[in-house]
């Protein structure tokens, strides 16, 4: 069962929810930035440089959190965010690697 902040247990991860969370370019960029950091690294939400108003930022991070992609904790008047890399790898082996690699190398349109 998800905790009070909406972090689901690994048994509750749902592929559709994860894919829906990653469908947004800005949310995927947040995950890519966290993925590039060393395992367990945490960042304040404000460092991602997303073009979101504070209320919109809250919504997007909630989507990532409820999908199980990130773990957040309150620190003073901010929130620290880290990627749940090991949990994602356990639930969906290779998924993040594949999505982020495909995002770096978009498919070229087929020519007739």
C-alpha positions, -999 to +999 in steps of 0.1 A: +000+000+000+012+035-009+026+055+020+012+089+032+031+107+004+019+084-023+050+063-028+037+029-039+052-004-028+070-022-056+042-048-058+018-019-067+038-007-097+017-007-129+033-006-163+006+016-178+010+042-150+048+043-154+045+047-192+018+074-188+041+093-164+070+090-189+049+101-219+054+137-209+087+152-222+094+173-192+087+145-167+109+122-188+137+148-187+135+148-149+139+110-149+168+113-174+186+139-152+182+116-121+192+086-141+225+103-151+233+109-114+251+083-093+227+057-077+209+072-047+217+108-056+190+133-045+181+167-060+158+195-050+128+198-073+139+233-083+172+221-099+156+204-129+149+237-147+115+227-158+092+255-172+065+248-146+047+271-121+050+258-085+015+243-086+022+226-119+055+213-106+037+197-077+013+179-100+041+166-123+062+153-094+031+137-079+025+118-112+061+106-111+059+097-074+026+078-077+040+058-107+068+047-084+095+064-105+108+087-077+111+089-040+106+123-023+112+136+012+107+170+027+138+190+037+131+224+052+108+242+028+117+220-002+116+184-013+145+161-022+139+138-051+157+106-061+151+080-087+138+046-076+162+029-100+165-004-083+128-007-077+121+001-114+147-024-125+132-051-103+097-045-115+104-038-151+140-049-160+156-027-187+126-004-191+142+029-180+174+021-199+154+014-231+131+044-228+159+068-221+181+054-248+153+057-273+146+093-262+183+102-269+181+086-304+146+092-318+136+070-347+139+085-381+108+086-402+105+059-428+109+071-463+089+057-492 
